[in-house]
């Protein structure tokens, strides 16, 4: 009998729903304390996940959920990069 591969689940900081890790965008605070959008999903550091939807990003910005999850303040440039990623 073949083994069933477990799909990793992560919670979106915007809508608070559990979704497969591959569907979400990862934002990471690197060991150098910089905030980046992690394209590969494997960068070292503390990560937070967002759905690729405008509503989730707005909820995360309004409630400061992304900053709380990463334990660091986030500049507007990072939010602009996230908005551009949502359009693609």
PDB file with one MODEL, atoms N, CA, C and O in Angstrom:
MODEL        1
ATOM      1  N   UNK A   1       0.847  -1.178   0.000  1.00  0.00           N
ATOM      2  CA  UNK A   1       0.000   0.000   0.000  1.00  0.00           C
ATOM      3  C   UNK A   1       0.894   1.244   0.000  1.00  0.00           C
ATOM      4  O   UNK A   1       1.749   1.376   0.876  1.00  0.00           O
ATOM      5  N   UNK A   2       0.717   2.161  -0.965  1.00  0.00           N
ATOM      6  CA  UNK A   2       1.579   3.345  -1.035  1.00  0.00           C
ATOM      7  C   UNK A   2       1.284   4.331   0.097  1.00  0.00           C
ATOM      8  O   UNK A   2       0.152   4.469   0.560  1.00  0.00           O
ATOM      9  N   UNK A   3       2.355   5.007   0.519  1.00  0.00           N
ATOM     10  CA  UNK A   3       2.185   6.012   1.574  1.00  0.00           C
ATOM     11  C   UNK A   3       1.570   7.279   0.981  1.00  0.00           C
ATOM     12  O   UNK A   3       1.879   7.665  -0.146  1.00  0.00           O
ATOM     13  N   UNK A   4       0.705   7.911   1.749  1.00  0.00           N
ATOM     14  CA  UNK A   4       0.103   9.166   1.338  1.00  0.00           C
ATOM     15  C   UNK A   4       1.025  10.283   1.800  1.00  0.00           C
ATOM     16  O   UNK A   4       1.338  10.389   2.985  1.00  0.00           O
ATOM     17  N   UNK A   5       1.456  11.113   0.863  1.00  0.00           N
ATOM     18  CA  UNK A   5       2.367  12.203   1.199  1.00  0.00           C
ATOM     19  C   UNK A   5       1.576  13.336   1.860  1.00  0.00           C
ATOM     20  O   UNK A   5       0.554  13.782   1.340  1.00  0.00           O
ATOM     21  N   UNK A   6       2.060  13.781   2.994  1.00  0.00           N
ATOM     22  CA  UNK A   6       1.392  14.837   3.737  1.00  0.00           C
ATOM     23  C   UNK A   6       1.737  16.192   3.121  1.00  0.00           C
ATOM     24  O   UNK A   6       2.906  16.493   2.883  1.00  0.00           O
ATOM     25  N   UNK A   7       0.715  17.002   2.867  1.00  0.00           N
ATOM     26  CA  UNK A   7       0.919  18.329   2.292  1.00  0.00           C
ATOM     27  C   UNK A   7       1.039  19.330   3.443  1.00  0.00           C
ATOM     28  O   UNK A   7       0.127  19.436   4.263  1.00  0.00           O
ATOM     29  N   UNK A   8       2.173  20.079   3.513  1.00  0.00           N
ATOM     30  CA  UNK A   8       2.342  21.045   4.605  1.00  0.00           C
ATOM     31  C   UNK A   8       1.304  22.166   4.527  1.00  0.00           C
ATOM     32  O   UNK A   8       1.052  22.722   3.458  1.00  0.00           O
ATOM     33  N   UNK A   9       0.716  22.481   5.660  1.00  0.00           N
ATOM     34  CA  UNK A   9      -0.291  23.522   5.754  1.00  0.00           C
ATOM     35  C   UNK A   9       0.270  24.703   6.540  1.00  0.00           C
ATOM     36  O   UNK A   9       1.009  24.512   7.506  1.00  0.00           O
ATOM     37  N   UNK A  10      -0.074  25.913   6.135  1.00  0.00           N
ATOM     38  CA  UNK A  10       0.323  27.123   6.833  1.00  0.00           C
ATOM     39  C   UNK A  10      -0.896  28.036   6.940  1.00  0.00           C
ATOM     40  O   UNK A  10      -1.828  27.939   6.141  1.00  0.00           O
ATOM     41  N   UNK A  11      -0.879  28.933   7.947  1.00  0.00           N
ATOM     42  CA  UNK A  11      -1.987  29.846   8.154  1.00  0.00           C
ATOM     43  C   UNK A  11      -1.681  31.209   7.540  1.00  0.00           C
ATOM     44  O   UNK A  11      -0.604  31.766   7.752  1.00  0.00           O
ATOM     45  N   UNK A  12      -2.622  31.732   6.790  1.00  0.00           N
ATOM     46  CA  UNK A  12      -2.507  33.067   6.220  1.00  0.00           C
ATOM     47  C   UNK A  12      -2.714  34.082   7.341  1.00  0.00           C
ATOM     48  O   UNK A  12      -3.679  33.981   8.100  1.00  0.00           O
ATOM     49  N   UNK A  13      -1.809  35.065   7.449  1.00  0.00           N
ATOM     50  CA  UNK A  13      -1.951  36.069   8.503  1.00  0.00           C
ATOM     51  C   UNK A  13      -3.090  37.035   8.198  1.00  0.00           C
ATOM     52  O   UNK A  13      -3.536  37.752   9.093  1.00  0.00           O
ATOM     53  N   UNK A  14      -3.569  37.071   6.961  1.00  0.00           N
ATOM     54  CA  UNK A  14      -4.672  37.955   6.600  1.00  0.00           C
ATOM     55  C   UNK A  14      -6.023  37.373   6.954  1.00  0.00           C
ATOM     56  O   UNK A  14      -6.756  37.946   7.759  1.00  0.00           O
ATOM     57  N   UNK A  15      -6.359  36.238   6.358  1.00  0.00           N
ATOM     58  CA  UNK A  15      -7.693  35.646   6.552  1.00  0.00           C
ATOM     59  C   UNK A  15      -7.729  34.590   7.656  1.00  0.00           C
ATOM     60  O   UNK A  15      -8.806  34.115   8.015  1.00  0.00           O
ATOM     61  N   UNK A  16      -6.573  34.218   8.195  1.00  0.00           N
ATOM     62  CA  UNK A  16      -6.473  33.250   9.285  1.00  0.00           C
ATOM     63  C   UNK A  16      -6.959  31.856   8.891  1.00  0.00           C
ATOM     64  O   UNK A  16      -7.437  31.107   9.742  1.00  0.00           O
ATOM     65  N   UNK A  17      -6.844  31.501   7.608  1.00  0.00           N
ATOM     66  CA  UNK A  17      -7.243  30.174   7.135  1.00  0.00           C
ATOM     67  C   UNK A  17      -6.015  29.319   6.863  1.00  0.00           C
ATOM     68  O   UNK A  17      -4.984  29.823   6.418  1.00  0.00           O
ATOM     69  N   UNK A  18      -6.130  28.028   7.132  1.00  0.00           N
ATOM     70  CA  UNK A  18      -5.068  27.084   6.832  1.00  0.00           C
ATOM     71  C   UNK A  18      -5.164  26.696   5.357  1.00  0.00           C
ATOM     72  O   UNK A  18      -6.226  26.315   4.865  1.00  0.00           O
ATOM     73  N   UNK A  19      -4.026  26.803   4.664  1.00  0.00           N
ATOM     74  CA  UNK A  19      -3.985  26.468   3.249  1.00  0.00           C
ATOM     75  C   UNK A  19      -2.673  25.759   2.952  1.00  0.00           C
ATOM     76  O   UNK A  19      -1.734  25.847   3.743  1.00  0.00           O
ATOM     77  N   UNK A  20      -2.589  25.054   1.818  1.00  0.00           N
ATOM     78  CA  UNK A  20      -1.315  24.421   1.452  1.00  0.00           C
ATOM     79  C   UNK A  20      -0.209  25.466   1.282  1.00  0.00           C
ATOM     80  O   UNK A  20      -0.429  26.547   0.737  1.00  0.00           O
ATOM     81  N   UNK A  21       0.963  25.119   1.755  1.00  0.00           N
ATOM     82  CA  UNK A  21       2.106  26.030   1.751  1.00  0.00           C
ATOM     83  C   UNK A  21       2.425  26.558   0.355  1.00  0.00           C
ATOM     84  O   UNK A  21       2.801  27.721   0.211  1.00  0.00           O
ATOM     85  N   UNK A  22       2.283  25.734  -0.666  1.00  0.00           N
ATOM     86  CA  UNK A  22       2.605  26.117  -2.042  1.00  0.00           C
ATOM     87  C   UNK A  22       1.713  27.231  -2.580  1.00  0.00           C
ATOM     88  O   UNK A  22       2.118  27.962  -3.483  1.00  0.00           O
ATOM     89  N   UNK A  23       0.492  27.372  -2.032  1.00  0.00           N
ATOM     90  CA  UNK A  23      -0.447  28.386  -2.512  1.00  0.00           C
ATOM     91  C   UNK A  23      -0.187  29.759  -1.910  1.00  0.00           C
ATOM     92  O   UNK A  23      -0.725  30.752  -2.398  1.00  0.00           O
ATOM     93  N   UNK A  24       0.619  29.836  -0.870  1.00  0.00           N
ATOM     94  CA  UNK A  24       0.811  31.081  -0.137  1.00  0.00           C
ATOM     95  C   UNK A  24       2.117  31.773  -0.497  1.00  0.00           C
ATOM     96  O   UNK A  24       3.048  31.148  -1.006  1.00  0.00           O
ATOM     97  N   UNK A  25       2.173  33.073  -0.225  1.00  0.00           N
ATOM     98  CA  UNK A  25       3.382  33.874  -0.413  1.00  0.00           C
ATOM     99  C   UNK A  25       4.062  33.991   0.943  1.00  0.00           C
ATOM    100  O   UNK A  25       3.419  34.332   1.935  1.00  0.00           O
ATOM    101  N   UNK A  26       5.365  33.709   0.989  1.00  0.00           N
ATOM    102  CA  UNK A  26       6.110  33.769   2.247  1.00  0.00           C
ATOM    103  C   UNK A  26       6.866  35.084   2.333  1.00  0.00           C
ATOM    104  O   UNK A  26       7.564  35.485   1.402  1.00  0.00           O
ATOM    105  N   UNK A  27       6.708  35.753   3.488  1.00  0.00           N
ATOM    106  CA  UNK A  27       7.474  36.947   3.807  1.00  0.00           C
ATOM    107  C   UNK A  27       8.390  36.542   4.950  1.00  0.00           C
ATOM    108  O   UNK A  27       7.932  35.952   5.929  1.00  0.00           O
ATOM    109  N   UNK A  28       9.682  36.852   4.839  1.00  0.00           N
ATOM    110  CA  UNK A  28      10.655  36.363   5.808  1.00  0.00           C
ATOM    111  C   UNK A  28      11.463  37.510   6.405  1.00  0.00           C
ATOM    112  O   UNK A  28      11.830  38.461   5.716  1.00  0.00           O
ATOM    113  N   UNK A  29      11.731  37.395   7.704  1.00  0.00           N
ATOM    114  CA  UNK A  29      12.676  38.293   8.379  1.00  0.00           C
ATOM    115  C   UNK A  29      13.980  37.524   8.462  1.00  0.00           C
ATOM    116  O   UNK A  29      14.076  36.532   9.184  1.00  0.00           O
ATOM    117  N   UNK A  30      14.984  37.977   7.726  1.00  0.00           N
ATOM    118  CA  UNK A  30      16.267  37.279   7.649  1.00  0.00           C
ATOM    119  C   UNK A  30      17.058  37.460   8.943  1.00  0.00           C
ATOM    120  O   UNK A  30      16.735  38.338   9.743  1.00  0.00           O
ATOM    121  N   UNK A  31      18.083  36.648   9.156  1.00  0.00           N
ATOM    122  CA  UNK A  31      18.926  36.820  10.347  1.00  0.00           C
ATOM    123  C   UNK A  31      19.580  38.201  10.433  1.00  0.00           C
ATOM    124  O   UNK A  31      19.984  38.623  11.517  1.00  0.00           O
ATOM    125  N   UNK A  32      19.689  38.910   9.301  1.00  0.00           N
ATOM    126  CA  UNK A  32      20.241  40.269   9.298  1.00  0.00           C
ATOM    127  C   UNK A  32      19.171  41.309   9.598  1.00  0.00           C
ATOM    128  O   UNK A  32      19.437  42.507   9.494  1.00  0.00           O
ATOM    129  N   UNK A  33      17.958  40.878   9.971  1.00  0.00           N
ATOM    130  CA  UNK A  33      16.808  41.731  10.309  1.00  0.00           C
ATOM    131  C   UNK A  33      16.291  42.551   9.135  1.00  0.00           C
ATOM    132  O   UNK A  33      15.828  43.676   9.322  1.00  0.00           O
ATOM    133  N   UNK A  34      16.363  42.006   7.946  1.00  0.00           N
ATOM    134  CA  UNK A  34      15.731  42.638   6.793  1.00  0.00           C
ATOM    135  C   UNK A  34      14.481  41.839   6.432  1.00  0.00           C
ATOM    136  O   UNK A  34      14.432  40.624   6.624  1.00  0.00           O
ATOM    137  N   UNK A  35      13.482  42.529   5.913  1.00  0.00           N
ATOM    138  CA  UNK A  35      12.228  41.886   5.536  1.00  0.00           C
ATOM    139  C   UNK A  35      12.226  41.713   4.021  1.00  0.00           C
ATOM    140  O   UNK A  35      12.453  42.672   3.283  1.00  0.00           O
ATOM    141  N   UNK A  36      11.971  40.492   3.558  1.00  0.00           N
ATOM    142  CA  UNK A  36      11.985  40.183   2.126  1.00  0.00           C
ATOM    143  C   UNK A  36      10.817  39.275   1.780  1.00  0.00           C
ATOM    144  O   UNK A  36      10.287  38.564   2.634  1.00  0.00           O
ATOM    145  N   UNK A  37      10.424  39.312   0.504  1.00  0.00           N
ATOM    146  CA  UNK A  37       9.457  38.349  -0.019  1.00  0.00           C
ATOM    147  C   UNK A  37      10.257  37.145  -0.479  1.00  0.00           C
ATOM    148  O   UNK A  37      11.136  37.265  -1.333  1.00  0.00           O
ATOM    149  N   UNK A  38       9.955  35.988   0.082  1.00  0.00           N
ATOM    150  CA  UNK A  38      10.700  34.767  -0.202  1.00  0.00           C
ATOM    151  C   UNK A  38      10.038  34.016  -1.352  1.00  0.00           C
ATOM    152  O   UNK A  38       8.972  33.422  -1.190  1.00  0.00           O
ATOM    153  N   UNK A  39      10.677  34.050  -2.501  1.00  0.00           N
ATOM    154  CA  UNK A  39      10.123  33.401  -3.695  1.00  0.00           C
ATOM    155  C   UNK A  39      10.246  31.885  -3.600  1.00  0.00           C
ATOM    156  O   UNK A  39       9.323  31.165  -3.981  1.00  0.00           O
ATOM    157  N   UNK A  40      11.382  31.390  -3.092  1.00  0.00           N
ATOM    158  CA  UNK A  40      11.619  29.949  -3.031  1.00  0.00           C
ATOM    159  C   UNK A  40      10.874  29.275  -1.887  1.00  0.00           C
ATOM    160  O   UNK A  40      10.546  28.092  -1.973  1.00  0.00           O
ATOM    161  N   UNK A  41      10.603  30.018  -0.813  1.00  0.00           N
ATOM    162  CA  UNK A  41       9.949  29.440   0.355  1.00  0.00           C
ATOM    163  C   UNK A  41      10.913  28.704   1.257  1.00  0.00           C
ATOM    164  O   UNK A  41      10.490  27.989   2.166  1.00  0.00           O
ATOM    165  N   UNK A  42      12.220  28.870   1.016  1.00  0.00           N
ATOM    166  CA  UNK A  42      13.212  28.136   1.785  1.00  0.00           C
ATOM    167  C   UNK A  42      14.277  29.025   2.413  1.00  0.00           C
ATOM    168  O   UNK A  42      15.241  28.509   2.977  1.00  0.00           O
ATOM    169  N   UNK A  43      14.133  30.342   2.333  1.00  0.00           N
ATOM    170  CA  UNK A  43      15.126  31.252   2.908  1.00  0.00           C
ATOM    171  C   UNK A  43      15.161  31.107   4.423  1.00  0.00           C
ATOM    172  O   UNK A  43      14.146  30.828   5.062  1.00  0.00           O
ATOM    173  N   UNK A  44      16.349  31.303   4.984  1.00  0.00           N
ATOM    174  CA  UNK A  44      16.510  31.206   6.433  1.00  0.00           C
ATOM    175  C   UNK A  44      15.865  32.413   7.092  1.00  0.00           C
ATOM    176  O   UNK A  44      15.920  33.524   6.565  1.00  0.00           O
ATOM    177  N   UNK A  45      15.256  32.190   8.243  1.00  0.00           N
ATOM    178  CA  UNK A  45      14.663  33.283   8.999  1.00  0.00           C
ATOM    179  C   UNK A  45      13.245  32.981   9.401  1.00  0.00           C
ATOM    180  O   UNK A  45      12.699  31.921   9.094  1.00  0.00           O
ATOM    181  N   UNK A  46      12.657  33.939  10.099  1.00  0.00           N
ATOM    182  CA  UNK A  46      11.281  33.812  10.588  1.00  0.00           C
ATOM    183  C   UNK A  46      10.319  34.164   9.463  1.00  0.00           C
ATOM    184  O   UNK A  46      10.437  35.229   8.857  1.00  0.00           O
ATOM    185  N   UNK A  47       9.390  33.299   9.187  1.00  0.00           N
ATOM    186  CA  UNK A  47       8.483  33.505   8.068  1.00  0.00           C
ATOM    187  C   UNK A  47       7.040  33.711   8.471  1.00  0.00           C
ATOM    188  O   UNK A  47       6.603  33.263   9.531  1.00  0.00           O
ATOM    189  N   UNK A  48       6.308  34.396   7.611  1.00  0.00           N
ATOM    190  CA  UNK A  48       4.868  34.568   7.743  1.00  0.00           C
ATOM    191  C   UNK A  48       4.280  34.376   6.352  1.00  0.00           C
ATOM    192  O   UNK A  48       4.942  34.660   5.353  1.00  0.00           O
ATOM    193  N   UNK A  49       3.059  33.903   6.283  1.00  0.00           N
ATOM    194  CA  UNK A  49       2.455  33.539   5.001  1.00  0.00           C
ATOM    195  C   UNK A  49       1.207  34.367   4.725  1.00  0.00           C
ATOM    196  O   UNK A  49       0.445  34.696   5.634  1.00  0.00           O
ATOM    197  N   UNK A  50       1.015  34.697   3.445  1.00  0.00           N
ATOM    198  CA  UNK A  50      -0.138  35.455   2.988  1.00  0.00           C
ATOM    199  C   UNK A  50      -0.746  34.781   1.765  1.00  0.00           C
ATOM    200  O   UNK A  50      -0.031  34.240   0.921  1.00  0.00           O
ATOM    201  N   UNK A  51      -2.074  34.821   1.679  1.00  0.00           N
ATOM    202  CA  UNK A  51      -2.757  34.373   0.462  1.00  0.00           C
ATOM    203  C   UNK A  51      -2.450  35.368  -0.646  1.00  0.00           C
ATOM    204  O   UNK A  51      -2.221  36.545  -0.365  1.00  0.00           O
ATOM    205  N   UNK A  52      -2.439  34.931  -1.883  1.00  0.00           N
ATOM    206  CA  UNK A  52      -2.200  35.871  -2.990  1.00  0.00           C
ATOM    207  C   UNK A  52      -3.466  36.648  -3.362  1.00  0.00           C
ATOM    208  O   UNK A  52      -3.816  36.739  -4.538  1.00  0.00           O
ATOM    209  N   UNK A  53      -4.151  37.206  -2.362  1.00  0.00           N
ATOM    210  CA  UNK A  53      -5.379  37.980  -2.586  1.00  0.00           C
ATOM    211  C   UNK A  53      -5.221  39.358  -1.960  1.00  0.00           C
ATOM    212  O   UNK A  53      -4.576  39.511  -0.922  1.00  0.00           O
ATOM    213  N   UNK A  54      -5.813  40.352  -2.597  1.00  0.00           N
ATOM    214  CA  UNK A  54      -5.735  41.740  -2.138  1.00  0.00           C
ATOM    215  C   UNK A  54      -6.372  41.907  -0.758  1.00  0.00           C
ATOM    216  O   UNK A  54      -5.864  42.660   0.073  1.00  0.00           O
ATOM    217  N   UNK A  55      -7.492  41.203  -0.508  1.00  0.00           N
ATOM    218  CA  UNK A  55      -8.200  41.346   0.770  1.00  0.00           C
ATOM    219  C   UNK A  55      -7.332  40.892   1.944  1.00  0.00           C
ATOM    220  O   UNK A  55      -7.330  41.519   3.003  1.00  0.00           O
ATOM    221  N   UNK A  56      -6.601  39.803   1.746  1.00  0.00           N
ATOM    222  CA  UNK A  56      -5.749  39.278   2.814  1.00  0.00           C
ATOM    223  C   UNK A  56      -4.613  40.245   3.124  1.00  0.00           C
ATOM    224  O   UNK A  56      -4.268  40.451   4.287  1.00  0.00           O
ATOM    225  N   UNK A  57      -4.039  40.833   2.093  1.00  0.00           N
ATOM    226  CA  UNK A  57      -2.968  41.802   2.311  1.00  0.00           C
ATOM    227  C   UNK A  57      -3.493  43.022   3.052  1.00  0.00           C
ATOM    228  O   UNK A  57      -2.830  43.534   3.954  1.00  0.00           O
ATOM    229  N   UNK A  58      -4.679  43.492   2.679  1.00  0.00           N
ATOM    230  CA  UNK A  58      -5.254  44.655   3.353  1.00  0.00           C
ATOM    231  C   UNK A  58      -5.549  44.369   4.833  1.00  0.00           C
ATOM    232  O   UNK A  58      -5.317  45.224   5.688  1.00  0.00           O
ATOM    233  N   UNK A  59      -6.056  43.175   5.131  1.00  0.00           N
ATOM    234  CA  UNK A  59      -6.308  42.791   6.522  1.00  0.00           C
ATOM    235  C   UNK A  59      -5.008  42.710   7.311  1.00  0.00           C
ATOM    236  O   UNK A  59      -4.955  43.117   8.471  1.00  0.00           O
ATOM    237  N   UNK A  60      -3.958  42.184   6.678  1.00  0.00           N
ATOM    238  CA  UNK A  60      -2.667  42.060   7.340  1.00  0.00           C
ATOM    239  C   UNK A  60      -2.060  43.428   7.620  1.00  0.00           C
ATOM    240  O   UNK A  60      -1.445  43.626   8.668  1.00  0.00           O
ATOM    241  N   UNK A  61      -2.224  44.374   6.699  1.00  0.00           N
ATOM    242  CA  UNK A  61      -1.697  45.724   6.894  1.00  0.00           C
ATOM    243  C   UNK A  61      -2.501  46.457   7.962  1.00  0.00           C
ATOM    244  O   UNK A  61      -1.930  47.072   8.862  1.00  0.00           O
ATOM    245  N   UNK A  62      -3.816  46.392   7.860  1.00  0.00           N
ATOM    246  CA  UNK A  62      -4.684  47.127   8.782  1.00  0.00           C
ATOM    247  C   UNK A  62      -4.530  46.652  10.221  1.00  0.00           C
ATOM    248  O   UNK A  62      -4.472  47.468  11.141  1.00  0.00           O
ATOM    249  N   UNK A  63      -4.464  45.346  10.420  1.00  0.00           N
ATOM    250  CA  UNK A  63      -4.349  44.795  11.768  1.00  0.00           C
ATOM    251  C   UNK A  63      -2.913  44.639  12.244  1.00  0.00           C
ATOM    252  O   UNK A  63      -2.670  44.138  13.341  1.00  0.00           O
ATOM    253  N   UNK A  64      -1.947  45.074  11.408  1.00  0.00           N
ATOM    254  CA  UNK A  64      -0.519  44.953  11.725  1.00  0.00           C
ATOM    255  C   UNK A  64      -0.143  43.500  12.024  1.00  0.00           C
ATOM    256  O   UNK A  64       0.764  43.236  12.813  1.00  0.00           O
ATOM    257  N   UNK A  65      -0.842  42.572  11.392  1.00  0.00           N
ATOM    258  CA  UNK A  65      -0.636  41.142  11.643  1.00  0.00           C
ATOM    259  C   UNK A  65       0.710  40.652  11.125  1.00  0.00           C
ATOM    260  O   UNK A  65       1.347  39.801  11.745  1.00  0.00           O
ATOM    261  N   UNK A  66       1.138  41.184   9.999  1.00  0.00           N
ATOM    262  CA  UNK A  66       2.421  40.783   9.425  1.00  0.00           C
ATOM    263  C   UNK A  66       3.565  41.216  10.333  1.00  0.00           C
ATOM    264  O   UNK A  66       4.509  40.456  10.551  1.00  0.00           O
ATOM    265  N   UNK A  67       3.483  42.428  10.860  1.00  0.00           N
ATOM    266  CA  UNK A  67       4.514  42.928  11.773  1.00  0.00           C
ATOM    267  C   UNK A  67       4.557  42.116  13.062  1.00  0.00           C
ATOM    268  O   UNK A  67       5.635  41.846  13.591  1.00  0.00           O
ATOM    269  N   UNK A  68       3.405  41.733  13.561  1.00  0.00           N
ATOM    270  CA  UNK A  68       3.349  40.924  14.781  1.00  0.00           C
ATOM    271  C   UNK A  68       3.910  39.528  14.550  1.00  0.00           C
ATOM    272  O   UNK A  68       4.611  38.984  15.403  1.00  0.00           O
ATOM    273  N   UNK A  69       3.599  38.953  13.395  1.00  0.00           N
ATOM    274  CA  UNK A  69       4.076  37.603  13.089  1.00  0.00           C
ATOM    275  C   UNK A  69       5.592  37.568  12.925  1.00  0.00           C
ATOM    276  O   UNK A  69       6.245  36.605  13.326  1.00  0.00           O
ATOM    277  N   UNK A  70       6.150  38.631  12.329  1.00  0.00           N
ATOM    278  CA  UNK A  70       7.590  38.669  12.092  1.00  0.00           C
ATOM    279  C   UNK A  70       8.360  39.319  13.247  1.00  0.00           C
ATOM    280  O   UNK A  70       9.590  39.280  13.286  1.00  0.00           O
ATOM    281  N   UNK A  71       7.622  39.914  14.180  1.00  0.00           N
ATOM    282  CA  UNK A  71       8.233  40.592  15.330  1.00  0.00           C
ATOM    283  C   UNK A  71       9.212  41.676  14.894  1.00  0.00           C
ATOM    284  O   UNK A  71      10.307  41.807  15.439  1.00  0.00           O
ATOM    285  N   UNK A  72       8.786  42.450  13.894  1.00  0.00           N
ATOM    286  CA  UNK A  72       9.654  43.493  13.341  1.00  0.00           C
ATOM    287  C   UNK A  72       8.775  44.484  12.579  1.00  0.00           C
ATOM    288  O   UNK A  72       7.756  44.089  12.014  1.00  0.00           O
ATOM    289  N   UNK A  73       9.151  45.764  12.555  1.00  0.00           N
ATOM    290  CA  UNK A  73       8.392  46.737  11.774  1.00  0.00           C
ATOM    291  C   UNK A  73       8.708  46.537  10.283  1.00  0.00           C
ATOM    292  O   UNK A  73       9.807  46.122   9.914  1.00  0.00           O
ATOM    293  N   UNK A  74       7.727  46.840   9.454  1.00  0.00           N
ATOM    294  CA  UNK A  74       7.857  46.590   8.024  1.00  0.00           C
ATOM    295  C   UNK A  74       7.714  47.905   7.277  1.00  0.00           C
ATOM    296  O   UNK A  74       6.803  48.688   7.547  1.00  0.00           O
ATOM    297  N   UNK A  75       8.626  48.144   6.331  1.00  0.00           N
ATOM    298  CA  UNK A  75       8.594  49.381   5.553  1.00  0.00           C
ATOM    299  C   UNK A  75       7.543  49.290   4.443  1.00  0.00           C
ATOM    300  O   UNK A  75       7.070  48.208   4.094  1.00  0.00           O
ATOM    301  N   UNK A  76       7.196  50.451   3.906  1.00  0.00           N
ATOM    302  CA  UNK A  76       6.208  50.498   2.829  1.00  0.00           C
ATOM    303  C   UNK A  76       6.712  49.838   1.552  1.00  0.00           C
ATOM    304  O   UNK A  76       5.913  49.373   0.740  1.00  0.00           O
ATOM    305  N   UNK A  77       8.038  49.793   1.366  1.00  0.00           N
ATOM    306  CA  UNK A  77       8.586  49.167   0.159  1.00  0.00           C
ATOM    307  C   UNK A  77       8.220  47.676   0.099  1.00  0.00           C
ATOM    308  O   UNK A  77       7.918  47.146  -0.971  1.00  0.00           O
ATOM    309  N   UNK A  78       8.250  47.019   1.246  1.00  0.00           N
ATOM    310  CA  UNK A  78       7.908  45.591   1.287  1.00  0.00           C
ATOM    311  C   UNK A  78       6.434  45.404   0.933  1.00  0.00           C
ATOM    312  O   UNK A  78       6.085  44.470   0.212  1.00  0.00           O
ATOM    313  N   UNK A  79       5.563  46.289   1.437  1.00  0.00           N
ATOM    314  CA  UNK A  79       4.146  46.200   1.100  1.00  0.00           C
ATOM    315  C   UNK A  79       3.919  46.444  -0.391  1.00  0.00           C
ATOM    316  O   UNK A  79       3.046  45.821  -0.996  1.00  0.00           O
ATOM    317  N   UNK A  80       4.699  47.347  -0.985  1.00  0.00           N
ATOM    318  CA  UNK A  80       4.586  47.596  -2.430  1.00  0.00           C
ATOM    319  C   UNK A  80       5.008  46.365  -3.237  1.00  0.00           C
ATOM    320  O   UNK A  80       4.374  46.032  -4.239  1.00  0.00           O
ATOM    321  N   UNK A  81       6.075  45.689  -2.802  1.00  0.00           N
ATOM    322  CA  UNK A  81       6.517  44.464  -3.477  1.00  0.00           C
ATOM    323  C   UNK A  81       5.429  43.393  -3.375  1.00  0.00           C
ATOM    324  O   UNK A  81       5.169  42.676  -4.340  1.00  0.00           O
ATOM    325  N   UNK A  82       4.804  43.290  -2.217  1.00  0.00           N
ATOM    326  CA  UNK A  82       3.718  42.315  -2.042  1.00  0.00           C
ATOM    327  C   UNK A  82       2.545  42.639  -2.960  1.00  0.00           C
ATOM    328  O   UNK A  82       1.964  41.734  -3.558  1.00  0.00           O
ATOM    329  N   UNK A  83       2.191  43.912  -3.079  1.00  0.00           N
ATOM    330  CA  UNK A  83       1.087  44.302  -3.962  1.00  0.00           C
ATOM    331  C   UNK A  83       1.407  43.945  -5.407  1.00  0.00           C
ATOM    332  O   UNK A  83       0.529  43.502  -6.147  1.00  0.00           O
ATOM    333  N   UNK A  84       2.674  44.137  -5.816  1.00  0.00           N
ATOM    334  CA  UNK A  84       3.064  43.793  -7.175  1.00  0.00           C
ATOM    335  C   UNK A  84       2.991  42.277  -7.399  1.00  0.00           C
ATOM    336  O   UNK A  84       2.617  41.826  -8.482  1.00  0.00           O
ATOM    337  N   UNK A  85       3.349  41.496  -6.378  1.00  0.00           N
ATOM    338  CA  UNK A  85       3.281  40.038  -6.480  1.00  0.00           C
ATOM    339  C   UNK A  85       1.830  39.564  -6.628  1.00  0.00           C
ATOM    340  O   UNK A  85       1.571  38.555  -7.284  1.00  0.00           O
ATOM    341  N   UNK A  86       0.896  40.282  -6.027  1.00  0.00           N
ATOM    342  CA  UNK A  86      -0.506  39.894  -6.118  1.00  0.00           C
ATOM    343  C   UNK A  86      -1.054  40.107  -7.520  1.00  0.00           C
ATOM    344  O   UNK A  86      -1.926  39.358  -7.961  1.00  0.00           O
ATOM    345  N   UNK A  87      -0.562  41.102  -8.217  1.00  0.00           N
ATOM    346  CA  UNK A  87      -1.041  41.398  -9.573  1.00  0.00           C
ATOM    347  C   UNK A  87      -0.628  40.307 -10.538  1.00  0.00           C
ATOM    348  O   UNK A  87      -1.391  39.975 -11.445  1.00  0.00           O
ATOM    349  N   UNK A  88       0.566  39.735 -10.371  1.00  0.00           N
ATOM    350  CA  UNK A  88       1.094  38.717 -11.295  1.00  0.00           C
ATOM    351  C   UNK A  88       0.381  37.408 -11.192  1.00  0.00           C
ATOM    352  O   UNK A  88       0.717  36.464 -11.907  1.00  0.00           O
TER     353      UNK A  88
ENDMDL
END
